[in-house]
Amino acid sequence: MHTPYTLGTDGLVLAVRLTPRAGRTGLDGVRTEADGRPVLCLRVAAPPVEGAANAALTAYVANSLGLRKAEVTLVSGETSRTKRLHLAGDPQALAARVEAWLEAER
């Protein structure tokens, strides 16, 4: 299976498919989009109003991976369900954290 992230020099970029107004906040695994790209499926209870869902998303990802909120930034997809998040830090260490998070949720 392909990974839903790409490594960079100053961190990694995580591809996310977000479901706002969900009954719970959580991880739903990895799926492949129609174009063949893998995305991490996440849900948040917050509504997609005035950036609430995006704020909940970045807070949830930061908390789940043991990062500060400032280390998780929305790169693209502010009003789209498909988003890209930049996680700042050592790319290899971040990749290991993401993999461990995915494995723990299986």
DAKAHU-V627448 format. One record per residue. N is the residue number from 1. PSI is psi as a letter, one per 40 degrees, with the letter a starting at -180 (999 if undefined). OMEGA is omega as a letter, one per 20 degrees, with the letter a starting at -180 (none if undefined). NEAR is the number of other C-alpha atoms within 10 Angstrom. Layout:
BEGIN
N|PSI|OMEGA|NEAR, N|PSI|OMEGA|NEAR
END
This chain:
BEGIN
1|i|r|7, 2|i|a|11, 3|i|a|17, 4|f|a|20, 5|i|r|21, 6|h|a|13, 7|i|r|16, 8|a|a|15, 9|d|a|10, 10|f|a|12, 11|a|r|20, 12|i|r|23, 13|h|a|23, 14|h|r|23, 15|h|a|24, 16|i|r|23, 17|h|a|21, 18|h|r|23, 19|h|r|21, 20|i|r|22, 21|f|r|14, 22|i|r|14, 23|e|r|10, 24|i|r|12, 25|h|a|17, 26|i|a|18, 27|h|r|19, 28|e|r|16, 29|a|a|14, 30|h|r|19, 31|i|r|18, 32|h|r|15, 33|i|a|11, 34|d|a|7, 35|e|r|6, 36|e|a|9, 37|h|r|13, 38|i|r|20, 39|i|r|23, 40|h|a|21, 41|h|a|20, 42|i|r|21, 43|i|r|22, 44|i|a|23, 45|d|a|17, 46|i|r|20, 47|i|r|15, 48|f|a|19, 49|h|r|10, 50|f|r|9, 51|e|a|13, 52|d|a|14, 53|d|r|22, 54|d|r|24, 55|d|r|16, 56|d|r|19, 57|d|a|27, 58|d|r|21, 59|d|a|17, 60|d|r|21, 61|d|r|20, 62|d|a|18, 63|d|a|13, 64|d|a|14, 65|e|r|16, 66|f|r|11, 67|i|r|17, 68|i|r|14, 69|d|a|15, 70|e|r|11, 71|e|r|14, 72|h|a|25, 73|i|r|19, 74|h|a|17, 75|d|a|14, 76|i|r|13, 77|f|a|16, 78|d|a|14, 79|e|a|13, 80|i|r|10, 81|d|r|15, 82|h|a|17, 83|i|r|20, 84|h|r|21, 85|h|r|21, 86|h|r|22, 87|h|a|30, 88|h|r|19, 89|a|r|16, 90|h|a|14, 91|d|a|18, 92|d|r|14, 93|d|r|12, 94|d|r|19, 95|d|r|20, 96|d|r|12, 97|d|r|15, 98|d|r|19, 99|d|r|13, 100|d|r|12, 101|d|r|15, 102|d|a|15, 103|d|r|10, 104|d|a|8, 105|e|a|10, 106|999|none|8
END
